[in-house]
Amino acid sequence: MRMPRPPKARARILDAAERVVKSHGAAKLTFDGLVQESGISRGGITYHFATKEDLLRALIERDLEQGQAEQGRHAAQSGNEPGAELIALIRTWSRPDSERRRFVAGMLSAVAHDPSLLDPIRSHHQQECAARTWDDAEIQRSVLRLAAEGLFWSEYFGCSEVPAEHRDRIVARMEQLAREWSLPREAVRSAPAATPAAVRRPRRSRKADDDGQ
């Protein structure tokens, strides 16, 4: 009969595995190395994670849970503001987080080798998509979700077209659109049309108009 392991053992194993992935990449993660890093016996590790793939999948699941928890904190701060959940998602994806980027970098090769490791994320997205009503308003909100995720990945790979000095303005505009696109249509029609000062386009000079004629 197996003796139950302390409840914190699983978290210690995941913490140690995450440190290895961030420092050396998933390819360098081994049970023998994890014994040294975590201070937990090999038997204790395999009790929770029978294979390396199980361990990597658990790391991805935990990263997803942490992202959802952060998103929930942002949503709670926004209160009853229109588009609070969507704004929370934008803030979660757009927040600079060097530690998470190190984790993503360490996991990329493993995910490329075994795409099934991303099944927890696929399942999460499928559940969310199934619960949505895909009307025009939902399509608009999806545009912002994709934009927020795209901002993260373009910056992660170092190929963002957004100048650093304009990044905050773009994120602010995304949040403003989240508010506007989450209002009932009646409220949108009655609201005065206004462009936020942060994203207002500069006026053309008369000289530029004359030159263009």
Buried (B, 14 or more C-beta within 10 A) or exposed (E): EEEEBEEEBBEBBBEBBBBBBBEEBBEEBEBEBBBEBBEBEEEBBEBBBEEBEEBBBBBBBBBBEEBBEBBEEBBEEBEEBBBBBBBBBBBBBBEEBEEBBBBBBBBEEBBEEBEEBBEBBEEBEEEEEEEEEEEEBEEBBBEBBEBBBEBBEEBBEEEBEEEEEEBEBBBBBBBBBBBBBBBEEEEEEEEEEEEEEEEEEEEEEEEEEEEEE
